[in-house]
């Protein structure tokens, strides 16, 4: 029987199921402690490059979606209980992730576009995004059966803040996406509450982004290893404009035997303890850039995430919901109607190739970062998803002469 490496051994379970306290002082105090711990963990947790995985392209300061100025990311992580599934009680392995394109205090829409590679999933708000070309408000990611409560919570959060959007409207069509965590989580227990969405929205920040089993990615599985949240970025050369592309993924897709990392058939090199045996999951990909792109160009950018998944071995199986969204933080104020005709900036189409390549590269790395960061997790009825063992990953890369250091 193969043995787990040190990185794949089960870790003590975190127990901060409910960030729902009647004592608001206690809530704020614990939130500060939690955020401090997350910031430290995000800076110290091993990432794929630390293990010697070779990737092309130049990352930004944080190698994260937050390298695009203004972008903020926040998580609420819900982990509690163990043993036999009791619907409504647990075990609970789930959460919410929030991405603010211009920061939580901004009220300015961004140009956006979206694409579905395989439609067995959900992303709300995309009908109006497709028609208008504008993304107004945050992007939220959670589990499949919590999309509705998170969507409604975003509207309540915006109403509570008391500001209409820049077009003067008081209605909202939030973008909320999902992947299924029912292998590890009591998904039919509906444990994500409005206050969990509020928390993710309120604690979002720039800088390092915590990865792995956090936020919406808490109970997710990727290539039959433990998956979750991952991120990466690329900075273009000055001659290509010096723009930044950042990617964040919630990965919950893929078969072990198809997994490739840096071209190496890692899934075949580490075949033990697969979770499913079929491609039954999904992936949500969020792409941010500061390059001046209009909606049709951003839709093209979103499509290119497919190629990054292909590098890692995905074939987008029938049971997978592979849905991608891209936005640009350029052209501030483009949606303000009171200013009349707007003068916009945009790259010509024949200058976009470096952004396409950056998207492919950052998507590929973000998925691997998610798996590297995620530790072994046991959930309902003893179901276990093992963490990608770091030592065996390095051995596989070395075997194929792909270990960077």
VOPAGU-2260 file (C-alpha; in pm, 1 decimal, decimal comma):
REM VOPAGU-2260
SITE   aa  ch    i         X         Y         Z
SITE  UNK   A    0       0,0       0,0       0,0
SITE  UNK   A    1     154,2     336,1     -97,4
SITE  UNK   A    2     212,4     573,9     187,2
SITE  UNK   A    3     123,1     940,4     197,8
SITE  UNK   A    4     409,6    1184,6     182,9
SITE  UNK   A    5     437,8    1438,1     461,3
SITE  UNK   A    6     255,3    1696,7     249,4
SITE  UNK   A    7     -33,4    1457,9     189,7
SITE  UNK   A    8     -98,0    1355,5     550,1
SITE  UNK   A    9    -429,5    1470,6     692,1
SITE  UNK   A   10    -394,5    1795,3     881,0
SITE  UNK   A   11    -589,7    1893,7    1193,6
SITE  UNK   A   12    -922,7    2036,7    1086,7
SITE  UNK   A   13    -988,9    2408,5    1119,6
SITE  UNK   A   14   -1302,2    2481,1    1316,8
SITE  UNK   A   15   -1431,0    2823,6    1234,9
SITE  UNK   A   16   -1757,7    2709,5    1084,7
SITE  UNK   A   17   -1956,7    3015,2    1174,3
SITE  UNK   A   18   -1832,2    3366,6    1145,6
SITE  UNK   A   19   -2177,8    3452,3    1278,2
SITE  UNK   A   20   -2157,8    3609,5    1619,4
SITE  UNK   A   21   -2421,4    3809,2    1805,0
SITE  UNK   A   22   -2141,0    4001,9    1971,3
SITE  UNK   A   23   -2013,8    4237,0    1701,7
SITE  UNK   A   24   -1700,1    4324,7    1895,4
SITE  UNK   A   25   -1610,6    3957,3    1913,5
SITE  UNK   A   26   -1679,4    3923,3    1542,1
SITE  UNK   A   27   -1448,2    4210,9    1455,1
SITE  UNK   A   28   -1177,4    4084,5    1689,4
SITE  UNK   A   29   -1182,6    3733,9    1545,8
SITE  UNK   A   30   -1198,6    3871,4    1192,1
SITE  UNK   A   31    -878,3    4069,1    1250,3
SITE  UNK   A   32    -703,3    3760,8    1385,3
SITE  UNK   A   33    -828,5    3551,6    1095,5
SITE  UNK   A   34    -714,6    3805,5     837,3
SITE  UNK   A   35    -371,2    3831,2     996,5
SITE  UNK   A   36    -338,8    3453,7     981,3
SITE  UNK   A   37    -453,6    3442,4     619,6
SITE  UNK   A   38    -206,2    3711,4     513,7
SITE  UNK   A   39      77,6    3524,4     681,7
SITE  UNK   A   40     -30,9    3189,2     535,3
SITE  UNK   A   41     -65,7    3335,1     185,6
SITE  UNK   A   42     291,6    3459,1     203,6
SITE  UNK   A   43     448,7    3142,6     350,1
SITE  UNK   A   44     255,7    2850,5     196,7
SITE  UNK   A   45     452,5    2666,0     -72,3
SITE  UNK   A   46     356,5    2736,7    -430,1
SITE  UNK   A   47     432,1    2549,4    -750,7
SITE  UNK   A   48     737,1    2758,3    -839,5
SITE  UNK   A   49     880,2    2697,2    -491,3
SITE  UNK   A   50     880,2    2324,8    -570,6
SITE  UNK   A   51    1068,6    2376,7    -895,3
SITE  UNK   A   52     777,4    2349,0   -1137,4
SITE  UNK   A   53     889,1    2534,0   -1451,9
SITE  UNK   A   54     649,1    2785,4   -1603,2
SITE  UNK   A   55     688,1    3026,9   -1892,3
SITE  UNK   A   56     635,6    3399,9   -1860,4
SITE  UNK   A   57     708,1    3664,4   -1598,1
SITE  UNK   A   58     473,9    3684,2   -1296,2
SITE  UNK   A   59     387,6    4002,1   -1109,7
SITE  UNK   A   60     485,6    4091,6    -754,9
SITE  UNK   A   61     238,8    3852,7    -589,7
SITE  UNK   A   62     194,9    3613,4    -883,0
SITE  UNK   A   63    -176,6    3663,9    -825,1
SITE  UNK   A   64    -484,2    3825,2    -975,0
SITE  UNK   A   65    -427,1    4111,9    -732,1
SITE  UNK   A   66    -123,0    4216,8    -935,5
SITE  UNK   A   67    -381,7    4395,3   -1149,4
SITE  UNK   A   68    -413,5    4724,0    -962,4
SITE  UNK   A   69    -742,3    4765,5    -779,1
SITE  UNK   A   70    -841,3    4398,8    -770,4
SITE  UNK   A   71    -925,1    4266,0    -422,7
SITE  UNK   A   72    -997,6    3908,6    -310,8
SITE  UNK   A   73   -1169,9    3787,0       6,2
SITE  UNK   A   74   -1267,1    3446,2     144,1
SITE  UNK   A   75   -1503,3    3299,4     399,4
SITE  UNK   A   76   -1403,6    2942,1     485,9
SITE  UNK   A   77   -1650,3    2708,2     661,2
SITE  UNK   A   78   -1504,5    2388,5     807,5
SITE  UNK   A   79   -1668,2    2191,8    1085,9
SITE  UNK   A   80   -1757,9    1839,8    1194,9
SITE  UNK   A   81   -1649,5    1496,2    1083,8
SITE  UNK   A   82   -1785,4    1148,8    1031,4
SITE  UNK   A   83   -2118,8    1036,1     893,4
SITE  UNK   A   84   -2324,0    1277,1     685,1
SITE  UNK   A   85   -2620,6    1430,0     865,5
SITE  UNK   A   86   -2793,4    1660,6     620,7
SITE  UNK   A   87   -2830,4    2001,7     777,2
SITE  UNK   A   88   -2559,9    1938,3    1035,2
SITE  UNK   A   89   -2247,5    1838,5     841,7
SITE  UNK   A   90   -1964,8    1767,1     806,2
SITE  UNK   A   91   -1918,1    2108,4     647,1
SITE  UNK   A   92   -1642,2    2185,1     397,3
SITE  UNK   A   93   -1744,8    2490,1     194,7
SITE  UNK   A   94   -1729,5    2869,2     168,4
SITE  UNK   A   95   -1741,3    3182,0     -47,1
SITE  UNK   A   96   -1480,9    3378,0    -244,4
SITE  UNK   A   97   -1529,4    3739,8    -355,9
SITE  UNK   A   98   -1337,3    3927,5    -627,8
SITE  UNK   A   99   -1379,9    4305,2    -653,2
SITE  UNK   A  100   -1255,5    4431,7    -993,1
SITE  UNK   A  101   -1187,4    4786,3    -867,3
SITE  UNK   A  102   -1194,8    4726,1    -493,3
SITE  UNK   A  103   -1485,7    4705,0    -251,4
SITE  UNK   A  104   -1526,6    5082,9    -226,5
SITE  UNK   A  105   -1548,1    5145,9    -599,7
SITE  UNK   A  106   -1876,0    5206,0    -778,7
SITE  UNK   A  107   -1749,2    5198,9   -1134,4
SITE  UNK   A  108   -1834,6    4921,0   -1378,5
SITE  UNK   A  109   -1567,7    4745,8   -1583,4
SITE  UNK   A  110   -1580,6    4613,0   -1936,6
SITE  UNK   A  111   -1624,3    4234,7   -1929,8
SITE  UNK   A  112   -1683,7    3924,8   -2134,9
SITE  UNK   A  113   -1752,9    3559,8   -2057,7
SITE  UNK   A  114   -1730,0    3217,7   -2219,2
SITE  UNK   A  115   -1850,4    2867,2   -2140,1
SITE  UNK   A  116   -1631,6    2579,6   -2257,1
SITE  UNK   A  117   -1874,3    2323,5   -2115,0
SITE  UNK   A  118   -2207,0    2428,7   -1971,1
SITE  UNK   A  119   -2272,8    2184,3   -1687,1
SITE  UNK   A  120   -2250,2    2466,9   -1432,8
SITE  UNK   A  121   -2379,2    2810,3   -1342,1
SITE  UNK   A  122   -2268,3    3171,8   -1354,9
SITE  UNK   A  123   -2549,0    3420,9   -1292,6
SITE  UNK   A  124   -2562,1    3769,7   -1441,1
SITE  UNK   A  125   -2405,1    3672,8   -1771,7
SITE  UNK   A  126   -2707,3    3756,3   -1990,0
SITE  UNK   A  127   -2676,8    4127,2   -1915,6
SITE  UNK   A  128   -2297,1    4108,3   -1924,2
SITE  UNK   A  129   -2324,3    3967,4   -2275,2
SITE  UNK   A  130   -2566,8    4237,4   -2391,7
SITE  UNK   A  131   -2422,0    4542,0   -2215,8
SITE  UNK   A  132   -2052,9    4457,6   -2206,2
SITE  UNK   A  133   -2031,7    4585,3   -1847,1
SITE  UNK   A  134   -1960,7    4397,4   -1525,8
SITE  UNK   A  135   -2109,4    4588,1   -1234,2
SITE  UNK   A  136   -2001,3    4477,2    -888,0
SITE  UNK   A  137   -1808,9    4179,8    -753,7
SITE  UNK   A  138   -1765,7    3827,8    -885,1
SITE  UNK   A  139   -1858,7    3562,0    -629,2
SITE  UNK   A  140   -1772,0    3190,2    -627,3
SITE  UNK   A  141   -1928,3    2929,8    -399,0
SITE  UNK   A  142   -2076,8    2577,8    -408,9
SITE  UNK   A  143   -2351,0    2469,5    -648,4
SITE  UNK   A  144   -2641,7    2483,7    -405,0
SITE  UNK   A  145   -2544,7    2818,9    -253,8
SITE  UNK   A  146   -2557,0    3032,2    -567,6
SITE  UNK   A  147   -2899,1    3173,9    -483,3
SITE  UNK   A  148   -2823,3    3281,5    -128,4
SITE  UNK   A  149   -2493,0    3438,5    -233,1
SITE  UNK   A  150   -2657,1    3621,3    -522,3
SITE  UNK   A  151   -2921,6    3768,3    -293,6
SITE  UNK   A  152   -2657,7    3854,1     -34,6
SITE  UNK   A  153   -2460,3    4059,3    -287,3
SITE  UNK   A  154   -2771,4    4265,4    -361,8
SITE  UNK   A  155   -2835,1    4315,3      11,1
SITE  UNK   A  156   -2470,4    4413,0      63,4
SITE  UNK   A  157   -2491,1    4674,6    -211,0
SITE  UNK   A  158   -2823,0    4812,5     -82,6
SITE  UNK   A  159   -2685,3    4837,8     269,9
SITE  UNK   A  160   -2392,9    5043,4     141,7
SITE  UNK   A  161   -2652,8    5284,8       4,4
SITE  UNK   A  162   -2514,9    5364,7    -338,4
SITE  UNK   A  163   -2676,4    5325,3    -677,1
SITE  UNK   A  164   -2442,6    5217,5    -954,8
SITE  UNK   A  165   -2275,2    5477,7   -1173,5
SITE  UNK   A  166   -2563,5    5460,9   -1418,6
SITE  UNK   A  167   -2798,6    5563,4   -1137,3
SITE  UNK   A  168   -2976,3    5229,5   -1105,1
SITE  UNK   A  169   -3077,5    5058,5    -781,7
SITE  UNK   A  170   -3118,5    4712,0    -930,0
SITE  UNK   A  171   -2846,2    4451,6    -955,4
SITE  UNK   A  172   -2771,6    4135,5   -1151,7
SITE  UNK   A  173   -2476,1    3988,2    -956,9
SITE  UNK   A  174   -2227,2    3748,9   -1111,1
SITE  UNK   A  175   -2215,8    3437,2    -892,6
SITE  UNK   A  176   -2049,0    3115,0   -1008,2
SITE  UNK   A  177   -2024,0    2767,1    -860,3
SITE  UNK   A  178   -1856,3    2429,2    -852,0
SITE  UNK   A  179   -1985,0    2118,2    -672,3
SITE  UNK   A  180   -1832,6    2017,7    -338,0
SITE  UNK   A  181   -2076,1    1739,3    -246,3
SITE  UNK   A  182   -1807,4    1469,1    -224,4
SITE  UNK   A  183   -1667,1    1628,0      91,8
SITE  UNK   A  184   -1935,2    1874,9     202,2
SITE  UNK   A  185   -2294,2    1851,8     327,1
SITE  UNK   A  186   -2400,5    2044,8      19,3
SITE  UNK   A  187   -2771,7    1988,6      79,2
SITE  UNK   A  188   -2741,2    2132,5     427,7
SITE  UNK   A  189   -2725,3    2486,5     284,6
SITE  UNK   A  190   -2458,7    2603,4     528,5
SITE  UNK   A  191   -2352,1    2915,3     337,8
SITE  UNK   A  192   -2550,3    3207,6     480,0
SITE  UNK   A  193   -2580,4    3572,4     370,9
SITE  UNK   A  194   -2338,0    3684,4     642,5
SITE  UNK   A  195   -2072,5    3454,0     495,0
SITE  UNK   A  196   -2100,1    3634,4     162,9
SITE  UNK   A  197   -2093,2    3970,2     346,3
SITE  UNK   A  198   -1774,6    3864,5     523,5
SITE  UNK   A  199   -1596,0    3763,3     202,3
SITE  UNK   A  200   -1695,0    4093,4      42,3
SITE  UNK   A  201   -1587,8    4300,9     342,6
SITE  UNK   A  202   -1249,3    4138,7     409,4
SITE  UNK   A  203   -1136,4    4141,3      45,7
SITE  UNK   A  204    -797,2    4302,7      -1,8
SITE  UNK   A  205    -511,7    4341,8    -245,8
SITE  UNK   A  206    -175,1    4172,0    -200,0
SITE  UNK   A  207    -110,2    3798,6    -149,8
SITE  UNK   A  208    -408,1    3568,8    -203,4
SITE  UNK   A  209    -455,6    3258,5       9,6
SITE  UNK   A  210    -486,3    2944,7    -201,8
SITE  UNK   A  211    -598,1    2585,1    -167,2
SITE  UNK   A  212    -883,9    2479,3      60,8
SITE  UNK   A  213   -1020,2    2827,1     128,7
SITE  UNK   A  214   -1332,5    3024,7      42,6
SITE  UNK   A  215   -1544,3    2876,1    -232,1
SITE  UNK   A  216   -1266,3    2624,8    -296,4
SITE  UNK   A  217   -1276,4    2471,6      51,4
SITE  UNK   A  218   -1437,3    2140,7     -46,5
SITE  UNK   A  219   -1321,1    2116,7    -407,2
SITE  UNK   A  220   -1122,8    1842,1    -581,1
SITE  UNK   A  221    -895,2    1886,9    -884,1
SITE  UNK   A  222    -769,2    1601,3   -1098,6
SITE  UNK   A  223    -874,8    1378,2    -807,5
SITE  UNK   A  224    -629,5    1549,6    -575,3
SITE  UNK   A  225    -751,6    1809,5    -327,1
SITE  UNK   A  226    -820,0    2128,1    -522,3
SITE  UNK   A  227    -964,3    2471,8    -450,8
SITE  UNK   A  228    -852,4    2828,5    -511,2
SITE  UNK   A  229    -539,1    2909,4    -712,1
SITE  UNK   A  230    -404,4    3223,2    -872,4
SITE  UNK   A  231    -121,8    3351,7   -1091,8
SITE  UNK   A  232     -27,2    3652,2   -1303,8
SITE  UNK   A  233     187,9    3760,2   -1595,6
SITE  UNK   A  234     346,9    4096,7   -1674,1
SITE  UNK   A  235     405,2    4170,9   -2040,1
SITE  UNK   A  236     728,6    4310,7   -2174,3
SITE  UNK   A  237     746,4    4686,6   -2222,0
SITE  UNK   A  238     737,3    4650,2   -2600,1
SITE  UNK   A  239     403,6    4467,9   -2560,9
SITE  UNK   A  240     265,0    4745,2   -2341,1
SITE  UNK   A  241     381,4    4625,8   -1998,2
SITE  UNK   A  242      24,9    4523,4   -1912,4
SITE  UNK   A  243     -65,4    4273,9   -1639,9
SITE  UNK   A  244    -293,3    3970,7   -1666,5
SITE  UNK   A  245    -409,5    3799,5   -1347,7
SITE  UNK   A  246    -603,6    3475,1   -1317,0
SITE  UNK   A  247    -793,9    3319,8   -1024,9
SITE  UNK   A  248    -944,0    2971,9   -1048,0
SITE  UNK   A  249   -1176,6    2761,7    -837,8
SITE  UNK   A  250   -1076,6    2420,6    -967,8
SITE  UNK   A  251   -1287,6    2111,3    -912,8
SITE  UNK   A  252   -1242,1    1922,3   -1239,0
SITE  UNK   A  253   -1035,5    1657,8   -1410,3
SITE  UNK   A  254    -926,8    1294,1   -1404,9
SITE  UNK   A  255    -608,7    1182,1   -1235,3
SITE  UNK   A  256    -482,2     981,2   -1531,3
SITE  UNK   A  257    -502,6    1289,8   -1754,9
SITE  UNK   A  258    -315,3    1531,6   -1528,6
SITE  UNK   A  259      -3,2    1684,6   -1676,2
SITE  UNK   A  260     214,6    1943,1   -1503,7
SITE  UNK   A  261     483,1    2118,6   -1710,0
SITE  UNK   A  262     424,8    1851,6   -1973,0
SITE  UNK   A  263     490,9    1566,3   -1729,5
SITE  UNK   A  264     220,8    1294,2   -1687,0
SITE  UNK   A  265     206,1    1351,5   -1311,9
SITE  UNK   A  266    -130,8    1180,1   -1276,8
SITE  UNK   A  267      10,8     854,2   -1412,3
SITE  UNK   A  268     319,6     889,8   -1193,6
SITE  UNK   A  269     102,3     934,8    -880,4
SITE  UNK   A  270    -201,5     712,6    -948,8
SITE  UNK   A  271    -288,6     608,6    -592,0
SITE  UNK   A  272    -596,6     722,6    -398,4
SITE  UNK   A  273    -800,4     880,1    -682,4
SITE  UNK   A  274   -1126,2    1038,6    -573,8
SITE  UNK   A  275   -1370,1     968,3    -858,4
SITE  UNK   A  276   -1236,6     793,1   -1165,6
SITE  UNK   A  277   -1443,7    1020,0   -1391,7
SITE  UNK   A  278   -1440,7    1388,0   -1485,9
SITE  UNK   A  279   -1739,1    1498,4   -1278,6
SITE  UNK   A  280   -1630,3    1839,9   -1155,0
SITE  UNK   A  281   -1605,9    2195,5   -1283,6
SITE  UNK   A  282   -1382,7    2500,7   -1292,7
SITE  UNK   A  283   -1451,6    2871,7   -1270,5
SITE  UNK   A  284   -1181,1    3101,4   -1409,5
SITE  UNK   A  285   -1166,9    3477,0   -1348,2
SITE  UNK   A  286    -928,8    3679,0   -1567,2
SITE  UNK   A  287    -833,6    4038,0   -1489,9
SITE  UNK   A  288    -620,6    4278,9   -1690,8
SITE  UNK   A  289    -531,0    4646,1   -1694,6
SITE  UNK   A  290    -496,4    4640,0   -2073,1
SITE  UNK   A  291    -754,8    4858,5   -2253,0
SITE  UNK   A  292    -978,1    4591,1   -2403,5
SITE  UNK   A  293   -1341,6    4623,4   -2507,4
SITE  UNK   A  294   -1601,9    4351,3   -2435,4
SITE  UNK   A  295   -1560,8    4160,6   -2761,3
SITE  UNK   A  296   -1187,2    4139,7   -2698,5
SITE  UNK   A  297   -1241,2    4030,6   -2337,9
SITE  UNK   A  298   -1464,3    3748,3   -2457,7
SITE  UNK   A  299   -1177,3    3637,5   -2678,9
SITE  UNK   A  300    -944,3    3657,1   -2378,5
SITE  UNK   A  301   -1182,7    3442,8   -2170,7
SITE  UNK   A  302   -1181,2    3173,7   -2439,9
SITE  UNK   A  303    -802,8    3142,2   -2417,0
SITE  UNK   A  304    -828,4    3004,0   -2062,9
SITE  UNK   A  305    -934,2    2679,1   -2232,3
SITE  UNK   A  306    -581,7    2636,6   -2368,5
SITE  UNK   A  307    -431,7    2675,4   -2022,4
SITE  UNK   A  308    -657,9    2394,5   -1899,2
SITE  UNK   A  309    -553,8    2183,8   -2196,3
SITE  UNK   A  310    -189,6    2218,6   -2096,6
SITE  UNK   A  311    -279,4    2053,4   -1765,8
SITE  UNK   A  312    -465,4    1768,5   -1935,0
SITE  UNK   A  313    -829,6    1877,0   -1920,2
SITE  UNK   A  314   -1062,1    1761,5   -2197,4
SITE  UNK   A  315   -1368,5    1930,0   -2042,7
SITE  UNK   A  316   -1579,1    1622,5   -1973,6
SITE  UNK   A  317   -1955,5    1607,7   -2002,5
SITE  UNK   A  318   -2006,0    1650,9   -1628,4
SITE  UNK   A  319   -1781,7    1955,5   -1605,5
SITE  UNK   A  320   -1900,8    2314,8   -1589,5
SITE  UNK   A  321   -1610,6    2515,3   -1730,3
SITE  UNK   A  322   -1710,1    2882,9   -1723,8
SITE  UNK   A  323   -1474,9    3177,2   -1759,9
SITE  UNK   A  324   -1508,9    3553,8   -1717,0
SITE  UNK   A  325   -1263,1    3831,2   -1806,5
SITE  UNK   A  326   -1264,2    4200,8   -1723,7
SITE  UNK   A  327   -1048,2    4508,4   -1781,1
SITE  UNK   A  328    -983,5    4780,5   -1524,7
SITE  UNK   A  329    -895,5    5029,2   -1799,2
SITE  UNK   A  330   -1143,2    5290,3   -1928,9
SITE  UNK   A  331   -1262,2    5407,2   -1589,0
SITE  UNK   A  332   -1595,6    5588,6   -1597,9
SITE  UNK   A  333   -1701,3    5440,1   -1930,2
SITE  UNK   A  334   -2048,7    5359,4   -1796,9
SITE  UNK   A  335   -2134,0    5708,7   -1666,2
SITE  UNK   A  336   -2427,9    5832,3   -1876,8
SITE  UNK   A  337   -2416,1    6193,4   -1759,3
SITE  UNK   A  338   -2092,5    6260,3   -1943,4
SITE  UNK   A  339   -2241,0    6186,6   -2282,5
SITE  UNK   A  340   -2017,3    6041,9   -2552,0
SITE  UNK   A  341   -1721,7    5860,1   -2398,7
SITE  UNK   A  342   -1371,5    5853,7   -2542,4
SITE  UNK   A  343   -1234,1    5502,3   -2497,0
SITE  UNK   A  344    -894,2    5344,7   -2537,5
SITE  UNK   A  345    -849,3    5000,8   -2688,5
SITE  UNK   A  346    -571,5    4786,8   -2820,3
SITE  UNK   A  347    -592,2    4696,7   -3188,7
SITE  UNK   A  348    -664,7    4328,2   -3234,9
SITE  UNK   A  349    -324,5    4257,0   -3383,3
SITE  UNK   A  350    -163,5    4370,4   -3055,7
SITE  UNK   A  351    -354,4    4129,1   -2830,5
SITE  UNK   A  352    -148,4    3811,9   -2885,8
SITE  UNK   A  353      79,2    3871,0   -2581,3
SITE  UNK   A  354    -232,0    3897,7   -2362,5
SITE  UNK   A  355    -365,8    3571,5   -2503,5
SITE  UNK   A  356     -37,6    3398,0   -2422,9
SITE  UNK   A  357     -26,1    3549,7   -2074,0
SITE  UNK   A  358    -379,1    3419,5   -2006,2
SITE  UNK   A  359    -284,8    3067,7   -2112,2
SITE  UNK   A  360      30,0    3071,7   -1897,9
SITE  UNK   A  361    -136,0    3219,2   -1588,9
SITE  UNK   A  362    -431,0    2978,2   -1611,0
SITE  UNK   A  363    -198,9    2679,5   -1631,1
SITE  UNK   A  364      -3,6    2793,7   -1324,7
SITE  UNK   A  365    -308,3    2898,5   -1119,2
SITE  UNK   A  366    -451,6    2545,1   -1139,1
SITE  UNK   A  367    -124,5    2389,8   -1026,1
SITE  UNK   A  368     -94,0    2644,3    -744,9
SITE  UNK   A  369    -437,7    2540,8    -619,5
SITE  UNK   A  370    -336,4    2175,7    -597,2
SITE  UNK   A  371       3,4    2248,4    -443,4
SITE  UNK   A  372    -155,7    2462,1    -170,1
SITE  UNK   A  373    -435,8    2219,2     -79,5
SITE  UNK   A  374    -375,5    1964,8     195,2
SITE  UNK   A  375    -548,1    1629,3     232,2
SITE  UNK   A  376    -908,6    1670,7     347,1
SITE  UNK   A  377   -1161,0    1420,3     483,7
SITE  UNK   A  378   -1527,1    1513,4     469,6
SITE  UNK   A  379   -1867,2    1345,4     476,5
SITE  UNK   A  380   -1881,1     969,0     539,4
SITE  UNK   A  381   -1502,6     955,3     553,5
SITE  UNK   A  382   -1459,3    1061,9     190,1
SITE  UNK   A  383   -1099,1    1176,4     145,9
SITE  UNK   A  384    -920,1    1377,3    -120,6
SITE  UNK   A  385    -543,7    1359,7     -82,4
SITE  UNK   A  386    -323,9    1663,4    -126,1
SITE  UNK   A  387     -82,2    1656,8    -417,4
SITE  UNK   A  388     235,0    1517,2    -252,9
SITE  UNK   A  389     512,2    1770,2    -306,0
SITE  UNK   A  390     797,9    1521,3    -287,7
SITE  UNK   A  391     644,1    1288,6    -545,7
SITE  UNK   A  392     566,7    1581,6    -774,9
SITE  UNK   A  393     932,5    1679,6    -763,3
SITE  UNK   A  394    1035,5    1319,3    -830,2
SITE  UNK   A  395     811,9    1306,5   -1137,4
SITE  UNK   A  396     947,3    1634,5   -1271,1
SITE  UNK   A  397    1303,7    1516,0   -1212,9
SITE  UNK   A  398    1234,4    1186,0   -1389,9
SITE  UNK   A  399    1135,8    1377,2   -1704,2
SITE  UNK   A  400    1413,1    1636,2   -1665,7
SITE  UNK   A  401    1163,3    1913,1   -1592,7
SITE  UNK   A  402    1262,8    2005,8   -1236,3
SITE  UNK   A  403    1369,5    2369,1   -1236,1
SITE  UNK   A  404    1585,9    2350,7    -924,4
